[in-house]
Amino acid sequence: MPRAWAARTNNKTRHNMITPIIAEAAATAGITGSFTLAIAGAASAIGIGLVGAKAVEAVGRNPGAFGKVLTLAIIAMALAEAIAIYALILAFGGR
């Protein structure tokens, strides 16, 4: 097995091991659902803003594609907002 391949495999394995360690540290530190909700809400807001900005840019470049761009933008914004809704459900669940 080439060295570069072994390095990538080891890096992937190390990355997969770090995630549970971070989750355990967060649970030990007492990070509550409100923190989860804040991070998910911020990420969702950034995602919705980026989708809206790119949709406006696309319509500006090609006004004839307004209907198609609007449809795709609404679907993308709904998917981004779903992340915040899942976090809200988890926050009320106490996780």
Secondary structure, 3 states (H helix, E strand, C coil): CCHHHHHHHHHHHHHHHHHHHHHHHHHHHCCCHHHHHHHHHHHHHHHHHHHHHHHHHHHHHCHHHHHHHHHHHHHHHHHHHHHHHHHHHHHHHCC
